[in-house]
Amino acid sequence: MRQKELRLVERFAEPEQRKRHEDGKGPLTDRAFTRRYWVNHRNASDWKVGSPWRHEDFDDASLVDIVGKVVESAPPRHLVLTCSFPRDAGNPEKISRVDFNIETYGDAVRLTVT
């Protein structure tokens, strides 16, 4: 299977944004911050290796779009997750793996997703 890569760069508008990123709170794991990036959703987990995670509606946590497990976690720079639709969570053929790598890029942060 061919691996695809996506790179996004966002500038820090305020010093507080850089501090949040450096403290490990950003668009992948911080509930309030994810609302902006994931269109009224949040990624819920304790972010420890082996723990489950859920991509859920921000206002109604019972509405879950994607589920998975944390494979690797090195905040704030690296996160690897498995993901699938809830109905497919028990089928290994329908589970994907996603790697998120975040790095400071001048006055911005660059997110690479593979």
ChimeraX commands (.cxc) that place a marker at each C-alpha (Angstrom):
marker #1 position 0.00,0.00,0.00 radius 0.5
marker #1 position 1.30,3.45,-0.91 radius 0.5
marker #1 position 1.71,5.82,2.00 radius 0.5
marker #1 position 0.36,9.34,1.64 radius 0.5
marker #1 position 1.63,12.41,3.45 radius 0.5
marker #1 position -0.09,15.69,4.28 radius 0.5
marker #1 position 1.72,18.76,5.62 radius 0.5
marker #1 position -0.02,21.75,7.17 radius 0.5
marker #1 position 1.65,24.90,8.47 radius 0.5
marker #1 position -0.04,27.35,10.82 radius 0.5
marker #1 position 1.52,30.55,12.10 radius 0.5
marker #1 position 1.39,31.38,15.79 radius 0.5
marker #1 position -0.82,34.45,16.03 radius 0.5
marker #1 position -0.01,35.00,19.72 radius 0.5
marker #1 position 2.80,33.97,22.10 radius 0.5
marker #1 position 0.19,31.97,24.07 radius 0.5
marker #1 position -0.32,29.68,21.07 radius 0.5
marker #1 position 3.39,28.82,20.99 radius 0.5
marker #1 position 3.36,28.13,24.74 radius 0.5
marker #1 position 0.35,25.80,24.37 radius 0.5
marker #1 position 2.14,23.92,21.60 radius 0.5
marker #1 position 5.36,23.62,23.60 radius 0.5
marker #1 position 3.37,22.41,26.64 radius 0.5
marker #1 position 1.84,19.64,24.51 radius 0.5
marker #1 position -1.60,21.22,24.21 radius 0.5
marker #1 position -2.55,21.69,20.63 radius 0.5
marker #1 position -4.79,20.72,17.74 radius 0.5
marker #1 position -4.48,16.96,18.32 radius 0.5
marker #1 position -5.08,16.41,22.02 radius 0.5
marker #1 position -6.40,19.53,23.79 radius 0.5
marker #1 position -10.22,19.28,23.91 radius 0.5
marker #1 position -10.95,23.00,23.61 radius 0.5
marker #1 position -8.32,23.54,20.93 radius 0.5
marker #1 position -9.49,20.58,18.83 radius 0.5
marker #1 position -12.95,22.12,18.50 radius 0.5
marker #1 position -11.47,24.66,16.07 radius 0.5
marker #1 position -9.53,22.18,13.96 radius 0.5
marker #1 position -11.92,19.25,13.95 radius 0.5
marker #1 position -15.19,21.14,13.21 radius 0.5
marker #1 position -16.97,20.96,16.59 radius 0.5
marker #1 position -15.36,17.64,17.54 radius 0.5
marker #1 position -12.80,16.65,20.13 radius 0.5
marker #1 position -10.32,13.81,20.44 radius 0.5
marker #1 position -10.84,12.18,23.83 radius 0.5
marker #1 position -8.19,10.01,25.53 radius 0.5
marker #1 position -5.58,10.08,28.26 radius 0.5
marker #1 position -3.02,9.80,25.40 radius 0.5
marker #1 position -1.04,6.98,27.01 radius 0.5
marker #1 position 0.26,4.13,24.82 radius 0.5
marker #1 position -2.39,1.40,24.59 radius 0.5
marker #1 position -5.26,3.66,25.66 radius 0.5
marker #1 position -8.39,4.04,23.56 radius 0.5
marker #1 position -9.24,7.34,21.90 radius 0.5
marker #1 position -12.48,8.64,20.41 radius 0.5
marker #1 position -13.25,11.36,17.87 radius 0.5
marker #1 position -16.52,12.61,19.33 radius 0.5
marker #1 position -18.95,15.46,18.92 radius 0.5
marker #1 position -17.91,18.39,21.12 radius 0.5
marker #1 position -21.42,18.99,22.46 radius 0.5
marker #1 position -22.58,15.35,22.70 radius 0.5
marker #1 position -19.84,12.83,23.56 radius 0.5
marker #1 position -22.21,9.94,22.79 radius 0.5
marker #1 position -21.87,10.79,19.07 radius 0.5
marker #1 position -18.61,9.08,18.11 radius 0.5
marker #1 position -17.33,9.16,14.52 radius 0.5
marker #1 position -13.94,7.42,14.85 radius 0.5
marker #1 position -12.34,5.16,17.46 radius 0.5
marker #1 position -8.89,3.68,17.94 radius 0.5
marker #1 position -5.91,3.15,20.20 radius 0.5
marker #1 position -2.83,5.18,21.00 radius 0.5
marker #1 position 0.18,3.37,19.50 radius 0.5
marker #1 position 2.92,5.93,20.29 radius 0.5
marker #1 position 2.80,9.15,22.28 radius 0.5
marker #1 position 5.62,11.66,22.74 radius 0.5
marker #1 position 3.92,15.01,23.43 radius 0.5
marker #1 position 4.03,17.55,21.97 radius 0.5
marker #1 position 5.92,16.29,18.91 radius 0.5
marker #1 position 4.70,12.81,17.96 radius 0.5
marker #1 position 1.47,10.81,18.11 radius 0.5
marker #1 position 0.54,7.55,16.38 radius 0.5
marker #1 position -3.04,6.28,16.44 radius 0.5
marker #1 position -5.08,3.49,14.98 radius 0.5
marker #1 position -8.48,4.55,13.72 radius 0.5
marker #1 position -11.67,3.09,12.29 radius 0.5
marker #1 position -15.37,3.68,12.25 radius 0.5
marker #1 position -16.89,2.34,15.50 radius 0.5
marker #1 position -18.73,-0.43,13.62 radius 0.5
marker #1 position -15.41,-1.62,12.12 radius 0.5
marker #1 position -13.27,-1.53,15.28 radius 0.5
marker #1 position -13.19,-5.33,15.55 radius 0.5
marker #1 position -12.09,-5.88,11.94 radius 0.5
marker #1 position -8.28,-5.59,11.52 radius 0.5
marker #1 position -8.67,-5.08,7.76 radius 0.5
marker #1 position -10.64,-1.87,8.37 radius 0.5
marker #1 position -8.26,-0.30,10.91 radius 0.5
marker #1 position -5.86,2.39,9.72 radius 0.5
marker #1 position -2.71,3.77,11.33 radius 0.5
marker #1 position -2.03,7.50,11.32 radius 0.5
marker #1 position 1.24,9.20,12.34 radius 0.5
marker #1 position 1.20,12.85,13.44 radius 0.5
marker #1 position 4.51,14.70,13.69 radius 0.5
marker #1 position 4.54,18.30,14.88 radius 0.5
marker #1 position 7.53,20.60,14.70 radius 0.5
marker #1 position 8.23,24.25,15.20 radius 0.5
marker #1 position 8.75,25.86,11.82 radius 0.5
marker #1 position 10.02,29.42,12.31 radius 0.5
marker #1 position 7.13,31.36,13.83 radius 0.5
marker #1 position 4.72,28.56,12.94 radius 0.5
marker #1 position 4.00,24.92,13.66 radius 0.5
marker #1 position 4.12,22.28,10.94 radius 0.5
marker #1 position 1.95,19.19,11.20 radius 0.5
marker #1 position 2.88,16.21,9.03 radius 0.5
marker #1 position 0.32,13.42,8.78 radius 0.5
marker #1 position 1.25,10.04,7.25 radius 0.5
marker link #1:1,2 radius 0.2
marker link #1:2,3 radius 0.2
marker link #1:3,4 radius 0.2
marker link #1:4,5 radius 0.2
marker link #1:5,6 radius 0.2
marker link #1:6,7 radius 0.2
marker link #1:7,8 radius 0.2
marker link #1:8,9 radius 0.2
marker link #1:9,10 radius 0.2
marker link #1:10,11 radius 0.2
marker link #1:11,12 radius 0.2
marker link #1:12,13 radius 0.2
marker link #1:13,14 radius 0.2
marker link #1:14,15 radius 0.2
marker link #1:15,16 radius 0.2
marker link #1:16,17 radius 0.2
marker link #1:17,18 radius 0.2
marker link #1:18,19 radius 0.2
marker link #1:19,20 radius 0.2
marker link #1:20,21 radius 0.2
marker link #1:21,22 radius 0.2
marker link #1:22,23 radius 0.2
marker link #1:23,24 radius 0.2
marker link #1:24,25 radius 0.2
marker link #1:25,26 radius 0.2
marker link #1:26,27 radius 0.2
marker link #1:27,28 radius 0.2
marker link #1:28,29 radius 0.2
marker link #1:29,30 radius 0.2
marker link #1:30,31 radius 0.2
marker link #1:31,32 radius 0.2
marker link #1:32,33 radius 0.2
marker link #1:33,34 radius 0.2
marker link #1:34,35 radius 0.2
marker link #1:35,36 radius 0.2
marker link #1:36,37 radius 0.2
marker link #1:37,38 radius 0.2
marker link #1:38,39 radius 0.2
marker link #1:39,40 radius 0.2
marker link #1:40,41 radius 0.2
marker link #1:41,42 radius 0.2
marker link #1:42,43 radius 0.2
marker link #1:43,44 radius 0.2
marker link #1:44,45 radius 0.2
marker link #1:45,46 radius 0.2
marker link #1:46,47 radius 0.2
marker link #1:47,48 radius 0.2
marker link #1:48,49 radius 0.2
marker link #1:49,50 radius 0.2
marker link #1:50,51 radius 0.2
marker link #1:51,52 radius 0.2
marker link #1:52,53 radius 0.2
marker link #1:53,54 radius 0.2
marker link #1:54,55 radius 0.2
marker link #1:55,56 radius 0.2
marker link #1:56,57 radius 0.2
marker link #1:57,58 radius 0.2
marker link #1:58,59 radius 0.2
marker link #1:59,60 radius 0.2
marker link #1:60,61 radius 0.2
marker link #1:61,62 radius 0.2
marker link #1:62,63 radius 0.2
marker link #1:63,64 radius 0.2
marker link #1:64,65 radius 0.2
marker link #1:65,66 radius 0.2
marker link #1:66,67 radius 0.2
marker link #1:67,68 radius 0.2
marker link #1:68,69 radius 0.2
marker link #1:69,70 radius 0.2
marker link #1:70,71 radius 0.2
marker link #1:71,72 radius 0.2
marker link #1:72,73 radius 0.2
marker link #1:73,74 radius 0.2
marker link #1:74,75 radius 0.2
marker link #1:75,76 radius 0.2
marker link #1:76,77 radius 0.2
marker link #1:77,78 radius 0.2
marker link #1:78,79 radius 0.2
marker link #1:79,80 radius 0.2
marker link #1:80,81 radius 0.2
marker link #1:81,82 radius 0.2
marker link #1:82,83 radius 0.2
marker link #1:83,84 radius 0.2
marker link #1:84,85 radius 0.2
marker link #1:85,86 radius 0.2
marker link #1:86,87 radius 0.2
marker link #1:87,88 radius 0.2
marker link #1:88,89 radius 0.2
marker link #1:89,90 radius 0.2
marker link #1:90,91 radius 0.2
marker link #1:91,92 radius 0.2
marker link #1:92,93 radius 0.2
marker link #1:93,94 radius 0.2
marker link #1:94,95 radius 0.2
marker link #1:95,96 radius 0.2
marker link #1:96,97 radius 0.2
marker link #1:97,98 radius 0.2
marker link #1:98,99 radius 0.2
marker link #1:99,100 radius 0.2
marker link #1:100,101 radius 0.2
marker link #1:101,102 radius 0.2
marker link #1:102,103 radius 0.2
marker link #1:103,104 radius 0.2
marker link #1:104,105 radius 0.2
marker link #1:105,106 radius 0.2
marker link #1:106,107 radius 0.2
marker link #1:107,108 radius 0.2
marker link #1:108,109 radius 0.2
marker link #1:109,110 radius 0.2
marker link #1:110,111 radius 0.2
marker link #1:111,112 radius 0.2
marker link #1:112,113 radius 0.2
marker link #1:113,114 radius 0.2
view
